């Protein structure tokens, strides 16, 4: 069962995404900010990461860079609000493999995970 790290400062987003992934057989690990994401990644070595860009303490881009330093093969998809296209380009340059626009549709999340894990 693939392990997915969900990183978002909004608890309802982690819960919504977590329930969806568990329903489809994924094991879910959560973090509420970028700093926690880096720690959880180090501890758990998840198969993929779904990470919000805008968070307190350490944003998603900085966390992405730290995770990629630790594991250049890390599979990360960024969660982004509408209108953050410039940040999305920066995230892809930093090593993000995909991005999902919030509010997300369930099928888009599952499609992104299939892509990350293939």
Buried (B, 14 or more C-beta within 10 A) or exposed (E): EBBBBBBBBEEEBBBBBBEBBEEEEBBBBBBBBBBBBBEBBEEBEBBBBBBBBBBEEBBBBBBBBBBBEEBEEBBBBBBBEEEBEEBBEBBEEBBBBBBBBBEBEEEEBBEBBEEBEE
